[in-house]
C-alpha cells in the first residue's frame, strides 16, 4: 500500500510556511520594514517555529501581494 494519496491530502490541507530567506525572494522589502508593517497590521504576522526561527504562511503572503498589486494602480502624485 502506498502513502502517496495520504500525503497528497495532507499537503493540500496543511499551510506551507516559508522562511525569512524565502520571504526575501518574494517580497523586496528589508527585514526592518517588514517588521514595521507587521506591527502596523499591514503585513501577515510571522509564526514562531523554534526558539530562533520564524516563518510566514505562504498563502497569507501571496494574498498580501495580490492586494498590493491591485492597489498599486491607485497611487497618485497627491501624496507628494
N, C-alpha and C positions, 0 to 999 in steps of 0.2 A: 504494500500500500504506500502510495506517495503522499508526501505532505504538501505538495505544491498547491492544491486547491485551498488548503487551510491557510497557508502563508499568504496567498493572494488575497483572501478575505481579510486577514489581519492587516495587511498593508493598506487596503482601502479604508479601513476604519481607524487606523492609528495616524495621528498627526505626524508629519515629518518635521523634525527640529533641525535647524541649521546653526552652525557655529558662528562666532564673531568673524572669523576669516571668510567664511562663505557669505555672510551678510555684506561684507565689504565689496565682494564681487558683484553683488546685486544692487546695493544702494551706495551711490557715490558721495556719501557724507562721512565726515570724520567721526570717530567714536564719541568725542565730546558733544558734537552736535546731535547725534542720535540719542545720547543720554538726556540732553536738554529737551528734545522732542518727546521722549518717553515721559519725563517728569511733567510736561505740559499736557500729557494725554493725547498728543498728536502723532504718536508712533506706537506700534504694538509693543506691549510690555515684554521684557526678557523673562526667560524661565530659568530658575536656578537648577542646574543639572548636577552639580557637585559643589564641593567647598570653593573651588576656584574656577568653575566652568559655568558659563551661561549659554543660552541659545534662544532662538526665536522660532515660532511656528511659521513654517514656510507659507502656509495658506494665508495667514494674517499679513505677512509682509507683501505677498502678491496682491492681496486686496487693497492694502495701503498704496502700493504702486499704481494700481488702477485708478484710485481716487485722485492721485497726484497727476496722472496722465490726463484725466478728464478735466481737472481744474486748471491745468497749465494754459489752456487756450483762453482762459478768462482773465489773465493778468493784463493790466493796463499801465500806462505811464503815470496815472494819477497818484500812485503811492510814492513817487519820487519827490 
